Amino acid sequence: MLSLSTVFCKAERAHFFNSSNRIAEYFTEGRPLLVRWKMEILIGLLISSLSLYCDFTDAECPVISPARLVVKYGDPASSNCSSDTPVEMGWESTQGGVGLTDKEVKILNWRVDSLTDWENNPKCFTDGGQCLKQLDITVYKLPDSVSISYRKYPDPMVEGHQYLLQCLVQNIAPIGRLRVTFYKVSATGEQTELDTRQKAKDNIKTPENGTYTLDFTPGRDDAGAQLLCSAMLDLGPEGPQPPPVMESNRLNINVHYKPQITRSPGCFSMRITEGDTLSLACSANVDYLPIIAGLASVVILLVISCFIYSSYYKHTRMSH
């Protein structure tokens, strides 16, 4: 059981001490001026005394080193609780707990060979509960997989239309430290960052699945490019450096777009004698193979139709 003074010292002391004038005004409101002065002096002395007591108590409390750990799930972990003067101390923990020592010691180690408790918050305490220090632990797990896909598969993908990409990160912890980045890799291998997504930091410590989305509008220059996403777990300076990153699969981009006419004969009228040759020139950029195949099919069909019609016309004319 913590004493009242210990609870007071663990409160927001700085804010409380700086509010001494407001506290004095509360207790002396409506009283004579002399009484107010005496009350303000008394309250000020009381708060100053408590502040000195708290500083002295903190100086005698044990120190945890390191104070923060970032541990991969299943890995070993350890920390020390030390004091300048010998005291009876112990560790309160769901894993690796140590009861109060029989003798006064200056240092007490907490250790686990395999950390598997996501909610573990080890606390170092002294005899009588006057001091209680908590070890800050972050247990992390890398994702099982990272994948990218279209929310609705584009069939086909057309220039200027908007498509929703989604990046699925499976079984990762803590998800609040995850950053997902979408990339586009051109046909020449140049990589461009499209956007970064991150969920709001929360207190979820256990593994979660995360889905992150991005609107993508392709252009004709994106034909032949690829899309991917990467998941980076940023655990701060105490975590692994550089932060671990896992990339997804890659999506191939096949963009359908209208041909761009670069040269045409324009609109004109002319007379031509039957049987003479007429030549027309028209140039366009078309890089997509199915479009070329489609145009070629149309041309072949026209040629076959013309041949059939010509044969039929000649046969009919000779019959007449």
C-alpha positions in Angstrom: 0.0 0.0 0.0 1.5 3.4 -1.0 1.4 6.2 1.5 -0.5 9.4 0.9 2.8 11.3 0.5 4.0 8.9 -2.1 0.7 9.2 -4.1 1.1 13.0 -3.9 4.6 12.9 -5.2 3.6 10.7 -8.2 0.9 13.3 -9.2 1.5 16.2 -11.6 3.7 18.0 -9.1 5.0 20.8 -11.3 1.5 21.8 -12.3 0.3 21.6 -8.6 3.2 23.6 -7.2 2.9 26.3 -9.8 -0.7 26.7 -8.8 0.0 27.7 -5.2 -1.4 31.2 -5.7 -4.7 29.9 -7.1 -4.9 27.5 -4.2 -4.4 30.3 -1.7 -7.0 32.5 -3.4 -9.5 29.6 -3.1 -9.1 29.3 0.7 -8.9 33.0 1.4 -11.5 34.4 -0.9 -13.7 36.9 1.0 -11.4 37.1 4.0 -9.6 40.2 5.3 -6.4 41.2 3.6 -4.2 40.4 6.6 -5.7 36.9 6.9 -5.2 36.3 3.2 -1.5 37.2 3.4 -1.0 34.8 6.3 -2.8 32.0 4.5 -0.9 32.5 1.3 2.4 32.4 3.2 1.4 29.3 5.1 0.2 27.4 2.0 3.3 28.4 0.1 5.5 27.0 2.9 3.5 23.8 3.0 3.8 23.2 -0.7 7.5 24.0 -0.7 8.1 21.5 2.1 6.2 18.8 0.2 8.2 19.6 -2.9 11.5 19.2 -1.0 10.2 15.9 0.5 9.3 14.6 -2.9 12.7 15.5 -4.4 14.3 13.7 -1.5 12.1 10.7 -1.9 12.8 10.5 -5.7 16.6 10.8 -5.0 16.3 7.7 -2.7 14.1 5.7 -5.1 15.8 3.0 -7.3 16.6 3.7 -10.9 15.7 1.3 -13.8 18.4 0.9 -16.5 17.6 0.6 -19.3 14.4 2.4 -18.7 12.9 1.4 -22.0 13.2 -1.8 -24.0 12.1 -2.7 -27.5 12.0 -6.5 -27.7 11.1 -8.9 -30.6 8.4 -11.4 -29.6 10.0 -14.5 -28.2 13.5 -12.9 -27.6 15.2 -12.5 -24.2 14.9 -9.3 -22.3 16.5 -7.9 -19.1 16.8 -4.7 -17.0 18.4 -3.7 -13.7 16.8 -1.9 -10.7 19.6 -0.1 -8.7 19.8 2.1 -5.7 22.6 4.3 -4.3 21.9 2.9 -0.8 21.1 -0.7 0.0 17.3 -1.4 0.2 15.0 -4.4 0.1 13.5 -4.5 -3.4 11.7 -6.7 -5.9 10.2 -7.0 -9.4 6.5 -7.3 -10.0 5.9 -8.9 -13.4 3.8 -11.5 -15.2 7.1 -12.9 -16.6 10.3 -13.0 -14.6 8.9 -11.5 -11.4 11.2 -11.4 -8.3 9.9 -11.3 -4.8 11.1 -8.8 -2.2 14.7 -9.6 -1.2 15.5 -10.9 2.3 18.5 -8.6 2.5 19.1 -5.0 1.4 20.7 -4.8 -2.0 21.9 -2.1 -4.3 20.9 -3.8 -7.6 18.3 -6.4 -8.7 18.1 -7.9 -12.2 14.9 -8.7 -14.1 15.3 -11.2 -16.9 13.2 -13.4 -19.1 14.6 -15.9 -21.7 11.6 -15.6 -24.0 9.3 -12.6 -23.8 5.8 -13.8 -24.9 3.5 -11.5 -22.9 2.2 -8.5 -25.0 0.9 -6.7 -21.9 3.9 -7.2 -19.6 4.7 -4.1 -17.5 7.5 -5.0 -15.0 7.7 -2.8 -11.9 10.5 -2.4 -9.5 9.4 -1.8 -5.9 11.0 -1.3 -2.5 10.0 -2.4 1.0 6.9 -0.6 2.2 5.9 0.4 -1.3 7.5 3.9 -1.0 9.0 3.6 -4.4 7.5 2.0 -7.6 9.3 2.3 -10.9 7.9 0.8 -14.1 9.9 -0.5 -17.0 8.6 0.6 -20.4 8.5 -2.4 -22.8 7.5 -2.5 -26.4 7.0 -6.0 -27.8 7.0 -6.1 -31.6 6.4 -8.6 -34.3 7.2 -8.3 -38.0 4.3 -9.0 -40.5 3.6 -12.4 -41.8 3.0 -11.0 -45.3 2.6 -7.7 -47.2 0.5 -7.7 -50.4 -0.9 -5.2 -52.8 -4.0 -5.5 -55.0 -6.9 -3.6 -56.6 -10.0 -3.2 -54.6 -11.8 -3.9 -57.8 -9.8 -5.4 -60.7 -9.6 -3.0 -63.6 -10.7 -4.7 -66.8 -9.3 -2.9 -68.6 -7.3 -0.1 -67.0 -8.1 3.1 -68.9 -6.1 6.4 -68.9 -7.6 9.1 -66.7 -9.8 6.7 -64.7 -9.4 6.3 -60.9 -8.7 3.0 -59.3 -8.4 2.1 -55.6 -5.2 0.3 -54.5 -5.1 -1.6 -51.2 -2.1 -2.8 -49.2 -2.7 -5.6 -46.7 -0.3 -6.1 -43.8 -1.0 -9.3 -41.9 -0.3 -10.0 -38.2 2.0 -7.2 -37.1 2.5 -5.5 -33.7 2.3 -2.8 -32.6 0.2 -1.6 -35.6 0.4 2.0 -34.4 4.1 2.1 -35.3 3.5 0.9 -38.8 4.0 3.1 -41.9 2.9 1.9 -45.3 4.3 3.6 -48.5 3.0 3.1 -52.0 5.5 3.2 -54.9 5.4 3.2 -58.7 8.3 1.7 -60.7 8.6 2.9 -64.3 9.4 0.7 -67.2 13.0 2.0 -67.0 13.3 1.0 -63.3 12.9 4.5 -61.8 11.0 4.3 -58.4 8.6 7.1 -57.4 6.9 7.4 -54.0 3.2 7.9 -54.4 2.1 8.4 -50.7 2.5 7.2 -47.1 -0.2 5.9 -44.8 -0.2 5.5 -41.0 -2.9 4.6 -38.6 -3.5 6.8 -35.6 -1.3 5.6 -32.6 -3.3 3.6 -30.1 -2.7 1.3 -27.2 -3.2 -1.9 -29.1 -0.2 -4.1 -28.3 -1.3 -7.5 -29.7 -0.8 -8.4 -33.4 -3.4 -6.9 -35.9 -4.1 -6.9 -39.6 -3.9 -3.5 -41.4 -5.5 -2.4 -44.7 -4.3 0.8 -46.3 -5.7 2.3 -49.5 -4.7 4.8 -52.2 -6.5 6.3 -55.2 -4.4 5.8 -58.4 -5.1 7.5 -61.7 -2.9 6.1 -64.5 -1.7 8.0 -67.5 -0.4 6.8 -70.8 3.2 7.2 -69.6 2.5 4.5 -66.9 2.1 1.8 -69.4 4.6 -1.0 -68.6 5.2 0.3 -65.0 4.6 -1.6 -61.7 3.0 -0.7 -58.4 4.0 -2.0 -54.9 3.8 -1.1 -51.3 6.2 -1.4 -48.4 5.6 -1.8 -44.6 8.1 -0.2 -42.2 7.9 -0.7 -38.5 9.4 2.4 -36.9 10.1 1.6 -33.2 12.2 4.7 -32.3 15.8 4.9 -31.4 15.6 1.9 -29.0 14.3 -0.3 -31.8 16.2 -2.1 -34.6 18.2 0.3 -36.9 17.5 0.8 -39.7 13.8 0.1 -39.1 12.7 -3.2 -40.6 11.0 -3.0 -44.0 9.0 -5.6 -45.9 7.9 -5.1 -49.6 4.8 -6.5 -51.3 4.4 -8.2 -54.6 4.3 -6.0 -57.7 1.3 -5.2 -59.9 1.9 -4.7 -63.7 0.2 -1.7 -65.2 -1.4 -2.1 -68.6 -3.0 1.2 -69.6 -5.5 1.5 -72.5 -5.6 5.0 -74.0 -6.7 6.7 -77.2 -4.2 7.1 -80.1 -2.7 10.5 -80.5 -2.8 11.6 -84.1 0.5 13.1 -85.1 -0.1 13.6 -88.9 -3.3 13.4 -91.0 -4.3 14.6 -94.5 -7.1 16.7 -92.9 -10.5 17.3 -94.6 -10.5 17.6 -98.3 -12.5 16.7 -101.5 -11.2 15.5 -104.8 -12.3 13.7 -108.0 -10.7 10.4 -108.9 -11.2 8.1 -111.8 -12.3 4.6 -111.2 -9.4 2.3 -111.2 -6.8 5.0 -110.2 -4.8 4.7 -107.0 -5.5 6.9 -104.0 -2.9 7.2 -101.2 -3.6 8.7 -97.7 -1.1 9.3 -94.9 -2.0 9.1 -91.2 0.5 8.7 -88.2 -0.3 8.0 -84.6 1.4 6.9 -81.3 0.0 3.6 -80.3 2.3 1.5 -78.0 -0.2 -1.0 -76.7 0.0 -4.3 -78.4 -3.7 -5.3 -78.2 -4.7 -2.1 -79.8 -2.3 -2.7 -82.7 -3.6 -6.3 -83.0 -7.1 -5.0 -83.0 -6.4 -2.4 -85.7 -4.6 -5.1 -87.7 -7.6 -7.4 -87.4 -9.9 -4.7 -88.6 -7.7 -4.0 -91.6 -7.6 -7.7 -92.5 -11.3 -8.0 -92.2 -11.7 -5.0 -94.6 -9.3 -6.5 -97.1 -11.2 -9.9 -97.0 -14.5 -8.1 -97.3 -13.3 -6.1 -100.3 -11.9 -9.2 -102.0 -15.2 -11.1 -101.5 -17.2 -8.1 -102.8 -14.9 -7.6 -105.7 -15.1 -11.3 -106.7 -18.8 -11.3 -106.4 -19.1 -8.1 -108.3 -17.0 -9.3 -111.2 -18.8 -12.7 -111.3 -22.2 -10.9 -111.4 -21.0 -8.4 -114.1 -19.7 -11.2 -116.3 -23.0 -13.1 -115.9 -24.9 -10.1 -117.1 
